[in-house]
Amino acid sequence: MGRSGRLLAATAGKYKLDLRNGFSPGGSLSLRAFAGNASQALELSTMIEVRSLTKAYPDLVRGDVLALCDVTFCAAPGQIYGLLGPNGAGKTTALRILSTVLEPTRGAASVCGFDCVTQPEMVRHHIGFISANTAVYDRMTAWEMVGYFGRLYGMKEEDLRERMELLFDRLQMQEIRDTLGAKMSTGMKQKVSIARAIVHDPPVLIFDEATTGLDVLVARALLDAVAELRDQGKCILFSTHIMREAERLCDRIAIMHRGHILAEGSLEELRDQHEERDLEELFFQLIRKQQNEVAGVRCQIPIPDTRHPTPDTRHLSRT
């Protein structure tokens, strides 16, 4: 059994144990009733699957504006899949569809075998979402906040306390467990955001530009945490516009621009395919190529018929 297989087996074993112990994310919806489906999902070699995903927004002036156009990719357990692109590339739109916040215009997306449109509640039970804009409650302590989210997922108090103690030790949060959100630094808030996103031990984690606005020490600690979660067998979708993060963390990378995936593969595959070792230069080469192709299409647009003679208006300027 390969590395991915061992990680998948470990993840599935842990998840089934949680099910036997009565872990039932979501108030009225118990995962125990869906144990067969959950076990089946965890046996999949693909945890995230996106097929021809398209999202268009109506605009009164420009008509439909495409935020995503026929995007296709998949991610496996024990893997960090990176979405690399500038602002406006469509990364956040794709992640919001996968987290069931948005519905696609067409195409399909699934998490652990559950469809993001027809089975949104099951998808939410299987993911944790972390972004740079995740807020904390000013009047709740770190401990209260993580516990609150654990209860929202229906965790039993005994299981929740055990899980929280583990997370607070692992994320070095014991010293801030009684700190109010209003008094937390940016780094403290980000730790709380991670803890509350993984308190129910989901198999899939989504990081949306999570290091934006963090100082270098806090950003490094977050990237270390992401790598550790990958080594625990989690499937991680990681969006960023920072080349160094993608190079350091990602097992596979999709380079995105203006709603399209321009290239996809491992770092070595991308370098070999495009004969460029520097990821930043490779990135700009792909963008320039797309821009030239768009410009070429525009040049092929028919020019209006101007064969009718233009009236001679030179006499109008005479005095």
PAKESE-695564 format. One record per residue: residue number from 1; residue in one letter; x, y, z of N, C-alpha, C in turn. Coordinates in steps of 0.1 Angstrom, whole numbers, always signed. Layout:
N
ATOM   seq   type    n_px    n_py    n_pz   ca_px   ca_py   ca_pz    c_px    c_py    c_pz
ATOM   NUM      A       X       Y       Z       X       Y       Z       X       Y       Z
...
END
This chain:
319
ATOM   seq   type    n_px    n_py    n_pz   ca_px   ca_py   ca_pz    c_px    c_py    c_pz
ATOM     1      M      +8     -12      +0      +0      +0      +0      +9     +12      +0
ATOM     2      G      +6     +22      -9     +14     +34     -10     +10     +44      +1
ATOM     3      R     +17     +55      +0     +16     +66     +10      +1     +71     +11
ATOM     4      S      -5     +74      -1     -19     +79      -1     -28     +68      +5
ATOM     5      G     -25     +55      +1     -34     +45      +6     -34     +44     +21
ATOM     6      R     -22     +44     +27     -20     +44     +42     -27     +55     +48
ATOM     7      L     -25     +67     +43     -32     +79     +48     -47     +78     +48
ATOM     8      L     -52     +73     +36     -67     +71     +35     -72     +61     +45
ATOM     9      A     -65     +50     +47     -69     +40     +56     -69     +45     +71
ATOM    10      A     -59     +53     +74     -58     +59     +87     -70     +69     +89
ATOM    11      T     -73     +77     +79     -84     +87     +80     -97     +80     +82
ATOM    12      A     -99     +69     +73    -112     +62     +74    -114     +55     +87
ATOM    13      G    -103     +49     +92    -104     +43    +105    -107     +52    +116
ATOM    14      K    -101     +64    +116    -104     +74    +127    -119     +79    +125
ATOM    15      Y    -123     +81    +113    -137     +86    +111    -147     +76    +116
ATOM    16      K    -145     +63    +113    -154     +53    +117    -155     +52    +132
ATOM    17      L    -143     +53    +139    -143     +53    +153    -152     +64    +159
ATOM    18      D    -150     +76    +153    -159     +88    +157    -173     +84    +156
ATOM    19      L    -177     +77    +145    -191     +74    +143    -196     +64    +153
ATOM    20      R    -188     +55    +157    -192     +45    +167    -193     +52    +181
ATOM    21      N    -185     +62    +183    -186     +70    +196    -197     +80    +196
ATOM    22      G    -205     +80    +185    -217     +89    +186    -215    +103    +180
ATOM    23      F    -204    +105    +173    -201    +118    +167    -212    +120    +156
ATOM    24      S    -220    +130    +158    -231    +133    +148    -231    +148    +145
ATOM    25      P    -223    +153    +135    -224    +167    +132    -237    +171    +127
ATOM    26      G    -241    +183    +132    -254    +189    +128    -265    +185    +137
ATOM    27      G    -273    +195    +141    -284    +193    +151    -292    +181    +149
ATOM    28      S    -302    +181    +140    -312    +171    +138    -307    +160    +129
ATOM    29      L    -296    +163    +121    -291    +153    +112    -279    +146    +118
ATOM    30      S    -281    +132    +120    -270    +125    +126    -263    +117    +116
ATOM    31      L    -250    +118    +117    -241    +110    +107    -243     +95    +109
ATOM    32      R    -247     +91    +121    -249     +77    +123    -259     +71    +113
ATOM    33      A    -269     +79    +110    -279     +74    +100    -273     +73     +86
ATOM    34      F    -261     +80     +84    -255     +80     +71    -241     +73     +72
ATOM    35      A    -240     +64     +82    -226     +58     +84    -222     +51     +71
ATOM    36      G    -231     +44     +65    -228     +37     +52    -223     +46     +42
ATOM    37      N    -230     +57     +40    -225     +67     +30    -212     +73     +33
ATOM    38      A    -210     +76     +46    -197     +82     +50    -186     +73     +48
ATOM    39      S    -188     +60     +52    -177     +50     +50    -174     +49     +35
ATOM    40      Q    -185     +49     +27    -183     +48     +12    -175     +59      +7
ATOM    41      A    -178     +72     +12    -171     +84      +8    -156     +83     +11
ATOM    42      L    -153     +78     +23    -139     +77     +27    -131     +67     +20
ATOM    43      E    -138     +57     +13    -131     +47      +5    -127     +53      -9
ATOM    44      L    -133     +64     -12    -130     +70     -25    -115     +75     -26
ATOM    45      S    -109     +73     -37     -96     +79     -39     -96     +93     -42
ATOM    46      T    -108     +99     -46    -109    +113     -48    -119    +119     -38
ATOM    47      M    -114    +129     -30    -123    +135     -20    -130    +147     -25
ATOM    48      I    -124    +154     -35    -130    +166     -41    -130    +164     -56
ATOM    49      E    -141    +166     -62    -142    +164     -76    -150    +176     -82
ATOM    50      V    -144    +183     -92    -151    +194     -98    -151    +191    -113
ATOM    51      R    -163    +192    -120    -164    +189    -134    -171    +200    -141
ATOM    52      S    -164    +206    -151    -169    +216    -160    -177    +227    -152
ATOM    53      L    -171    +231    -141    -178    +241    -132    -177    +255    -138
ATOM    54      T    -189    +261    -139    -191    +274    -145    -200    +283    -136
ATOM    55      K    -196    +295    -134    -204    +304    -126    -204    +318    -133
ATOM    56      A    -217    +322    -137    -219    +335    -143    -227    +344    -135
ATOM    57      Y    -223    +357    -135    -231    +367    -127    -237    +377    -137
ATOM    58      P    -250    +380    -136    -256    +389    -145    -251    +403    -143
ATOM    59      D    -249    +411    -153    -245    +425    -153    -254    +433    -163
ATOM    60      L    -260    +443    -158    -269    +451    -166    -262    +457    -178
ATOM    61      V    -249    +460    -177    -242    +467    -188    -235    +456    -197
ATOM    62      R    -228    +447    -191    -220    +438    -198    -227    +424    -201
ATOM    63      G    -239    +422    -196    -245    +409    -197    -239    +400    -187
ATOM    64      D    -239    +387    -190    -234    +377    -181    -219    +378    -180
ATOM    65      V    -213    +378    -168    -199    +379    -165    -195    +366    -160
ATOM    66      L    -185    +359    -166    -181    +346    -162    -170    +347    -151
ATOM    67      A    -173    +342    -139    -163    +341    -128    -155    +328    -129
ATOM    68      L    -162    +318    -134    -156    +305    -136    -160    +300    -150
ATOM    69      C    -151    +293    -157    -155    +288    -171    -150    +274    -172
ATOM    70      D    -158    +264    -171    -155    +250    -174    -143    +245    -166
ATOM    71      V    -143    +248    -153    -132    +244    -145    -133    +229    -140
ATOM    72      T    -123    +222    -142    -123    +207    -138    -110    +204    -131
ATOM    73      F    -112    +197    -119    -100    +192    -112    -105    +183    -101
ATOM    74      C     -96    +175     -95     -99    +166     -84     -88    +166     -74
ATOM    75      A     -91    +163     -62     -80    +162     -51     -82    +150     -43
ATOM    76      A     -72    +144     -38     -72    +131     -31     -68    +133     -16
ATOM    77      P     -71    +122      -8     -67    +123      +6     -51    +124      +8
ATOM    78      G     -47    +131     +18     -33    +132     +20     -26    +141     +10
ATOM    79      Q     -34    +150      +4     -28    +158      -7     -32    +173      -5
ATOM    80      I     -23    +182      -8     -26    +196      -8     -27    +200     -23
ATOM    81      Y     -39    +204     -27     -42    +208     -41     -43    +224     -41
ATOM    82      G     -34    +230     -48     -33    +245     -48     -40    +251     -60
ATOM    83      L     -48    +262     -57     -53    +270     -67     -45    +283     -67
ATOM    84      L     -37    +285     -77     -28    +296     -77     -32    +306     -88
ATOM    85      G     -34    +319     -84     -38    +329     -93     -40    +342     -87
ATOM    86      P     -40    +353     -95     -42    +367     -89     -56    +369     -85
ATOM    87      N     -58    +381     -79     -72    +384     -75     -81    +385     -87
ATOM    88      G     -93    +379     -86    -102    +379     -97    -100    +367    -106
ATOM    89      A     -92    +357    -102     -89    +346    -111    -101    +336    -110
ATOM    90      G    -109    +337     -99    -120    +327     -98    -118    +317     -86
ATOM    91      K    -107    +319     -79    -104    +309     -68    -114    +309     -58
ATOM    92      T    -118    +321     -52    -127    +321     -42    -141    +317     -46
ATOM    93      T    -145    +320     -58    -158    +315     -64    -159    +300     -64
ATOM    94      A    -148    +293     -68    -147    +279     -68    -149    +273     -54
ATOM    95      L    -141    +280     -44    -142    +275     -31    -155    +277     -24
ATOM    96      R    -162    +288     -28    -175    +291     -22    -186    +281     -27
ATOM    97      I    -184    +276     -40    -193    +266     -45    -191    +253     -38
ATOM    98      L    -178    +249     -35    -175    +237     -28    -179    +237     -14
ATOM    99      S    -180    +249      -8    -184    +250      +6    -200    +253      +7
ATOM   100      T    -207    +252      -4    -221    +253      -6    -226    +267      -3
ATOM   101      V    -218    +277      -3    -223    +291      -2    -229    +296     -15
ATOM   102      L    -223    +292     -26    -228    +295     -40    -232    +283     -47
ATOM   103      E    -242    +284     -56    -245    +274     -66    -239    +277     -80
ATOM   104      P    -235    +267     -86    -229    +269    -100    -240    +272    -110
ATOM   105      T    -236    +279    -121    -245    +281    -132    -247    +268    -139
ATOM   106      R    -236    +261    -141    -236    +247    -147    -224    +240    -142
ATOM   107      G    -224    +227    -145    -213    +219    -140    -216    +212    -127
ATOM   108      A    -207    +205    -121    -209    +197    -109    -197    +198    -100
ATOM   109      A    -200    +197     -87    -189    +196     -77    -193    +187     -66
ATOM   110      S    -184    +179     -61    -188    +170     -50    -176    +169     -40
ATOM   111      V    -180    +167     -27    -170    +165     -16    -173    +152      -9
ATOM   112      C    -163    +143      -9    -165    +130      -3    -177    +122      -9
ATOM   113      G    -179    +124     -22    -190    +118     -28    -204    +124     -27
ATOM   114      F    -205    +135     -20    -217    +142     -18    -218    +155     -27
ATOM   115      D    -229    +156     -34    -231    +167     -43    -233    +180     -36
ATOM   116      C    -226    +190     -40    -226    +203     -34    -239    +211     -35
ATOM   117      V    -247    +207     -45    -260    +214     -47    -271    +206     -41
ATOM   118      T    -272    +193     -43    -283    +185     -39    -281    +179     -25
ATOM   119      Q    -268    +179     -20    -266    +174      -6    -257    +183      +2
ATOM   120      P    -261    +196      +3    -252    +206      +9    -250    +204     +24
ATOM   121      E    -260    +198     +31    -257    +196     +45    -247    +186     +48
ATOM   122      M    -247    +175     +40    -237    +165     +41    -223    +170     +38
ATOM   123      V    -222    +178     +27    -210    +184     +24    -204    +193     +35
ATOM   124      R    -213    +201     +41    -208    +209     +52    -203    +201     +64
ATOM   125      H    -208    +189     +66    -203    +181     +77    -189    +175     +75
ATOM   126      H    -185    +175     +62    -173    +169     +58    -162    +179     +55
ATOM   127      I    -164    +192     +57    -154    +202     +54    -152    +211     +66
ATOM   128      G    -140    +217     +65    -137    +228     +74    -132    +240     +65
ATOM   129      F    -136    +252     +68    -133    +263     +59    -126    +274     +67
ATOM   130      I    -114    +278     +62    -106    +288     +68    -102    +299     +58
ATOM   131      S    -105    +311     +61    -100    +322     +52     -94    +334     +60
ATOM   132      A     -89    +343     +53     -83    +355     +59     -93    +364     +65
ATOM   133      N    -106    +362     +61    -117    +371     +65    -125    +365     +76
ATOM   134      T    -121    +353     +81    -129    +346     +91    -129    +354    +104
ATOM   135      A    -140    +358    +109    -141    +366    +121    -143    +358    +134
ATOM   136      V    -140    +364    +145    -142    +358    +158    -152    +367    +166
ATOM   137      Y    -158    +361    +176    -168    +368    +184    -160    +376    +195
ATOM   138      D    -162    +389    +196    -154    +397    +205    -156    +393    +220
ATOM   139      R    -168    +388    +223    -172    +386    +237    -171    +371    +241
ATOM   140      M    -165    +363    +233    -162    +349    +236    -148    +346    +237
ATOM   141      T    -144    +338    +246    -130    +334    +247    -127    +323    +236
ATOM   142      A    -114    +321    +234    -110    +311    +225    -116    +297    +228
ATOM   143      W    -116    +293    +240    -122    +280    +244    -137    +280    +242
ATOM   144      E    -144    +291    +245    -158    +292    +243    -162    +291    +228
ATOM   145      M    -154    +297    +220    -157    +298    +206    -155    +285    +199
ATOM   146      V    -144    +278    +202    -142    +265    +196    -153    +255    +201
ATOM   147      G    -156    +256    +214    -166    +247    +220    -180    +249    +213
ATOM   148      Y    -183    +262    +211    -196    +266    +205    -197    +259    +191
ATOM   149      F    -187    +260    +183    -187    +254    +170    -188    +238    +171
ATOM   150      G    -181    +233    +180    -182    +218    +182    -196    +214    +186
ATOM   151      R    -203    +222    +194    -217    +218    +197    -226    +220    +185
ATOM   152      L    -223    +230    +176    -231    +232    +164    -230    +219    +156
ATOM   153      Y    -219    +212    +156    -218    +200    +149    -223    +188    +156
ATOM   154      G    -229    +190    +168    -236    +179    +175    -226    +170    +183
ATOM   155      M    -214    +175    +186    -205    +166    +193    -209    +165    +208
ATOM   156      K    -207    +153    +213    -210    +151    +227    -199    +158    +236
ATOM   157      E    -204    +163    +248    -195    +171    +256    -182    +164    +259
ATOM   158      E    -182    +151    +262    -170    +144    +266    -160    +143    +254
ATOM   159      D    -166    +140    +242    -158    +139    +230    -152    +153    +226
ATOM   160      L    -161    +163    +228    -157    +177    +224    -146    +182    +233
ATOM   161      R    -147    +179    +246    -136    +184    +255    -123    +177    +252
ATOM   162      E    -123    +164    +249    -111    +157    +246    -105    +162    +233
ATOM   163      R    -113    +165    +223    -108    +170    +210    -103    +184    +212
ATOM   164      M    -109    +192    +220    -104    +206    +222     -91    +206    +229
ATOM   165      E     -89    +198    +239     -76    +197    +246     -65    +193    +237
ATOM   166      L     -68    +184    +228     -58    +180    +218     -55    +191    +209
ATOM   167      L     -65    +198    +204     -63    +209    +194     -55    +221    +201
ATOM   168      F     -59    +224    +213     -53    +236    +220     -38    +232    +223
ATOM   169      D     -35    +220    +225     -21    +216    +227     -13    +217    +214
ATOM   170      R     -19    +211    +204     -13    +210    +191     -10    +223    +184
ATOM   171      L     -20    +232    +186     -19    +246    +180     -13    +256    +189
ATOM   172      Q      -8    +251    +201      -2    +260    +211     -11    +271    +215
ATOM   173      M     -24    +268    +219     -34    +277    +222     -38    +278    +237
ATOM   174      Q     -31    +270    +245     -35    +269    +259     -33    +282    +266
ATOM   175      E     -23    +290    +262     -21    +303    +269     -32    +314    +265
ATOM   176      I     -40    +311    +254     -50    +320    +250     -64    +315    +252
ATOM   177      R     -65    +304    +259     -79    +297    +260     -89    +306    +267
ATOM   178      D     -84    +315    +276     -94    +324    +283     -93    +338    +277
ATOM   179      T     -87    +340    +266     -86    +354    +260     -98    +357    +252
ATOM   180      L    -104    +369    +254    -115    +373    +246    -112    +376    +232
ATOM   181      G    -121    +374    +223    -118    +377    +209    -114    +391    +206
ATOM   182      A    -120    +400    +214    -117    +415    +212    -102    +418    +216
ATOM   183      K     -96    +409    +223     -82    +412    +228     -72    +403    +221
ATOM   184      M     -76    +396    +211     -67    +387    +204     -60    +394    +193
ATOM   185      S     -47    +390    +191     -40    +395    +179     -44    +388    +167
ATOM   186      T     -39    +392    +155     -43    +386    +143     -39    +371    +143
ATOM   187      G     -27    +368    +148     -22    +354    +149     -31    +346    +158
ATOM   188      M     -35    +351    +169     -44    +344    +178     -57    +341    +171
ATOM   189      K     -63    +351    +164     -76    +348    +158     -75    +338    +147
ATOM   190      Q     -64    +337    +140     -62    +327    +130     -61    +313    +135
ATOM   191      K     -54    +312    +147     -54    +299    +154     -68    +294    +158
ATOM   192      V     -76    +304    +163     -89    +300    +167     -97    +296    +155
ATOM   193      S     -95    +303    +144    -103    +300    +131     -99    +286    +127
ATOM   194      I     -86    +282    +128     -82    +268    +124     -89    +258    +133
ATOM   195      A     -88    +261    +146     -93    +251    +156    -108    +249    +154
ATOM   196      R    -115    +260    +152    -130    +258    +151    -134    +251    +137
ATOM   197      A    -125    +252    +127    -128    +246    +115    -125    +231    +115
ATOM   198      I    -116    +227    +124    -112    +212    +124    -117    +205    +137
ATOM   199      V    -125    +212    +145    -129    +206    +158    -137    +193    +156
ATOM   200      H    -144    +193    +145    -152    +181    +142    -145    +170    +133
ATOM   201      D    -132    +173    +132    -122    +164    +125    -127    +160    +111
ATOM   202      P    -130    +170    +102    -134    +168     +89    -123    +162     +80
ATOM   203      P    -127    +154     +70    -116    +148     +61    -112    +158     +50
ATOM   204      V    -119    +169     +48    -116    +179     +38    -115    +193     +44
ATOM   205      L    -104    +200     +41    -102    +213     +46     -99    +223     +34
ATOM   206      I    -106    +235     +35    -104    +245     +25     -98    +257     +31
ATOM   207      F     -87    +262     +25     -80    +274     +29     -81    +284     +18
ATOM   208      D     -88    +295     +21     -89    +305     +10     -81    +317     +14
ATOM   209      E     -69    +319      +7     -60    +330      +9     -58    +332     +24
ATOM   210      A     -56    +321     +32     -56    +322     +46     -44    +330     +52
ATOM   211      T     -34    +332     +45     -22    +339     +50     -22    +354     +47
ATOM   212      T     -32    +358     +40     -33    +373     +37     -34    +381     +49
ATOM   213      G     -25    +391     +50     -25    +400     +61     -18    +396     +74
ATOM   214      L     -12    +383     +73      -5    +378     +85      +9    +382     +84
ATOM   215      D     +15    +384     +96     +30    +387     +96     +37    +374     +93
ATOM   216      V     +50    +375     +90     +58    +364     +85     +58    +352     +95
ATOM   217      L     +59    +355    +108     +59    +344    +118     +46    +337    +119
ATOM   218      V     +35    +344    +119     +22    +338    +120     +19    +330    +107
ATOM   219      A     +22    +336     +95     +20    +329     +83     +28    +316     +82
ATOM   220      R     +40    +316     +87     +49    +304     +87     +42    +293     +96
ATOM   221      A     +37    +297    +108     +31    +288    +117     +18    +282    +110
ATOM   222      L     +11    +290    +103      -1    +285     +96      +2    +275     +85
ATOM   223      L     +13    +278     +78     +17    +269     +67     +22    +255     +73
ATOM   224      D     +29    +256     +84     +33    +244     +91     +21    +236     +95
ATOM   225      A     +11    +242    +100      -1    +235    +104      -8    +229     +93
ATOM   226      V      -8    +235     +81     -14    +230     +69      -7    +217     +65
ATOM   227      A      +6    +218     +65     +15    +206     +61     +12    +194     +71
ATOM   228      E     +11    +197     +84      +8    +187     +94      -5    +180     +91
ATOM   229      L     -15    +188     +88     -29    +183     +85     -28    +174     +73
ATOM   230      R     -21    +178     +63     -19    +169     +51     -13    +156     +55
ATOM   231      D      -3    +156     +64      +4    +144     +68      -6    +135     +77
ATOM   232      Q     -16    +141     +82     -26    +133     +90     -36    +127     +80
ATOM   233      G     -35    +129     +67     -44    +123     +58     -55    +132     +53
ATOM   234      K     -55    +144     +57     -66    +153     +52     -64    +157     +37
ATOM   235      C     -75    +159     +31     -75    +164     +17     -76    +179     +18
ATOM   236      I     -67    +187     +13     -67    +201     +15     -67    +209      +2
ATOM   237      L     -76    +218      +1     -77    +227     -10     -72    +241      -6
ATOM   238      F     -61    +245     -12     -54    +257      -7     -52    +267     -18
ATOM   239      S     -60    +279     -17     -59    +289     -27     -49    +300     -22
ATOM   240      T     -41    +305     -32     -31    +315     -28     -27    +323     -41
ATOM   241      H     -22    +335     -39     -15    +342     -50      +0    +343     -48
ATOM   242      I      +5    +336     -38     +19    +337     -34     +26    +325     -39
ATOM   243      M     +35    +327     -49     +43    +316     -55     +50    +307     -45
ATOM   244      R     +56    +313     -36     +65    +306     -26     +56    +296     -18
ATOM   245      E     +44    +300     -14     +35    +291      -7     +32    +279     -15
ATOM   246      A     +28    +281     -28     +25    +270     -37     +36    +261     -39
ATOM   247      E     +48    +266     -41     +60    +258     -43     +63    +249     -30
ATOM   248      R     +61    +255     -19     +65    +249      -6     +55    +238      -2
ATOM   249      L     +42    +241      -4     +32    +232      +1     +25    +222      -8
ATOM   250      C     +22    +227     -20     +12    +220     -29     +18    +208     -36
ATOM   251      D     +10    +197     -35     +14    +185     -42     +10    +186     -57
ATOM   252      R      -1    +193     -59      -6    +196     -73     -11    +210     -73
ATOM   253      I      -9    +217     -85     -13    +231     -86     -21    +233     -99
ATOM   254      A     -32    +241     -97     -39    +246    -109     -37    +261    -110
ATOM   255      I     -31    +265    -121     -29    +279    -123     -41    +285    -130
ATOM   256      M     -47    +295    -123     -60    +301    -127     -58    +316    -131
ATOM   257      H     -66    +320    -141     -66    +334    -145     -79    +336    -152
ATOM   258      R     -87    +347    -148     -99    +351    -154    -109    +339    -155
ATOM   259      G    -110    +331    -145    -120    +320    -145    -116    +307    -152
ATOM   260      H    -104    +307    -158    -100    +295    -165     -88    +289    -158
ATOM   261      I     -87    +276    -159     -74    +269    -155     -65    +268    -167
ATOM   262      L     -54    +275    -166     -44    +276    -177     -35    +263    -177
ATOM   263      A     -32    +258    -166     -24    +246    -165     -26    +239    -152
ATOM   264      E     -23    +226    -152     -26    +218    -139     -16    +206    -139
ATOM   265      G     -11    +204    -127      -2    +192    -125      +7    +194    -112
ATOM   266      S     +16    +185    -110     +26    +187     -99     +36    +198    -104
ATOM   267      L     +43    +203     -94     +53    +213     -98     +63    +208    -108
ATOM   268      E     +67    +196    -107     +77    +191    -117     +70    +189    -130
ATOM   269      E     +58    +184    -130     +51    +182    -143     +49    +196    -150
ATOM   270      L     +45    +206    -143     +44    +219    -149     +57    +224    -155
ATOM   271      R     +68    +222    -147     +81    +227    -152     +85    +220    -164
ATOM   272      D     +83    +207    -165     +86    +199    -177     +78    +202    -189
ATOM   273      Q     +65    +204    -186     +56    +206    -198     +58    +220    -204
ATOM   274      H     +62    +230    -196     +64    +243    -201     +79    +247    -202
ATOM   275      E     +88    +238    -199    +102    +240    -200    +106    +253    -193
ATOM   276      E    +102    +254    -181    +105    +266    -173    +106    +262    -158
ATOM   277      R    +118    +264    -152    +120    +260    -138    +114    +269    -128
ATOM   278      D    +114    +282    -131    +109    +292    -122     +94    +293    -123
ATOM   279      L     +87    +291    -112     +72    +290    -112     +66    +304    -115
ATOM   280      E     +73    +315    -110     +67    +328    -113     +68    +331    -127
ATOM   281      E     +79    +328    -134     +81    +331    -148     +71    +322    -156
ATOM   282      L     +69    +309    -152     +60    +300    -158     +46    +306    -157
ATOM   283      F     +42    +311    -146     +29    +317    -143     +27    +329    -153
ATOM   284      F     +36    +338    -154     +34    +349    -163     +34    +346    -178
ATOM   285      Q     +42    +335    -181     +41    +330    -195     +28    +326    -199
ATOM   286      L     +21    +318    -190      +8    +313    -192      -2    +325    -194
ATOM   287      I      -1    +335    -185     -10    +346    -185      -9    +354    -198
ATOM   288      R      +4    +356    -202      +6    +363    -215      +1    +356    -227
ATOM   289      K      +2    +342    -226      -3    +334    -237     -18    +335    -238
ATOM   290      Q     -25    +335    -226     -39    +336    -227     -44    +350    -232
ATOM   291      Q     -37    +360    -227     -40    +374    -231     -38    +376    -246
ATOM   292      N     -28    +370    -252     -25    +370    -266     -36    +363    -274
ATOM   293      E     -41    +352    -269     -51    +344    -275     -64    +352    -275
ATOM   294      V     -67    +359    -264     -79    +367    -263     -79    +378    -273
ATOM   295      A     -67    +385    -274     -65    +396    -283     -67    +391    -297
ATOM   296      G     -62    +379    -300     -64    +373    -314     -78    +371    -317
ATOM   297      V     -86    +366    -308    -100    +364    -310    -107    +378    -313
ATOM   298      R    -103    +388    -305    -109    +401    -307    -106    +407    -321
ATOM   299      C     -94    +404    -326     -90    +408    -339     -98    +402    -350
ATOM   300      Q    -104    +390    -347    -112    +383    -357    -127    +388    -357
ATOM   301      I    -131    +397    -348    -144    +402    -348    -147    +410    -361
ATOM   302      P    -158    +407    -368    -160    +414    -381    -161    +429    -379
ATOM   303      I    -154    +437    -388    -154    +451    -387    -167    +456    -394
ATOM   304      P    -174    +466    -388    -186    +471    -395    -183    +476    -409
ATOM   305      D    -193    +475    -417    -192    +479    -431    -191    +494    -432
ATOM   306      T    -180    +499    -438    -178    +513    -439    -176    +518    -454
ATOM   307      R    -182    +510    -463    -181    +513    -477    -189    +525    -481
ATOM   308      H    -199    +528    -474    -207    +540    -478    -199    +553    -476
ATOM   309      P    -199    +561    -486    -191    +573    -485    -195    +582    -474
ATOM   310      T    -185    +588    -468    -187    +598    -457    -190    +611    -463
ATOM   311      P    -200    +618    -458    -204    +631    -464    -192    +641    -462
ATOM   312      D    -190    +649    -472    -179    +659    -472    -184    +671    -463
ATOM   313      T    -177    +672    -452    -181    +683    -443    -171    +693    -442
ATOM   314      R    -161    +694    -452    -150    +703    -451    -156    +718    -452
ATOM   315      H    -167    +719    -460    -172    +733    -462    -178    +739    -449
ATOM   316      L    -181    +730    -439    -187    +735    -427    -177    +742    -418
ATOM   317      S    -165    +740    -421    -154    +747    -412    -150    +760    -418
ATOM   318      R    -156    +763    -430    -152    +776    -437    -160    +787    -431
ATOM   319      T    -154    +798    -430    -160    +810    -425    -165    +819    -436
END
